[in-house]
Amino acid sequence: MDLSLTYSALVSNEVDLIAGNSTEGRLATLDLVQLEDDRHYFPPYEAVYLVRRDSLARVPALSDVLQKLAGGISTDEMRQLNYEVDGNKRDLKEVVREWIGKKRF
């Protein structure tokens, strides 16, 4: 099932429990509770950078920029950014620019 449909089904009381994303922007606005995975059923979900070697060679500063971004965003921040894009229908590029500006990378 499409993840967006699962959230709707949960809010509509059509289901009691779903597997979702911890960075889903609607978690707070839909008054949902994220349960702790105390048995570690789900593997950790962490974003990674994928870049071609020739890109790093062509743009040497790229490596430094990526290093500055590493570990630079919390789950709560990502959830808020996702809500700005998905919930408030704001432009993705604008939201990212604002976040980067606040972080002062």
Protein Blocks (a to p, Z undefined) as FASTA:
>chain_A
ZZklmmmmmmnopafbdcddfklmklmmnopacdddfkomaacddddddddfklmmmmmm
lmmmmmmmgopacfklmmmmmmmmmmnopafklmmmmmmmmnoZZ
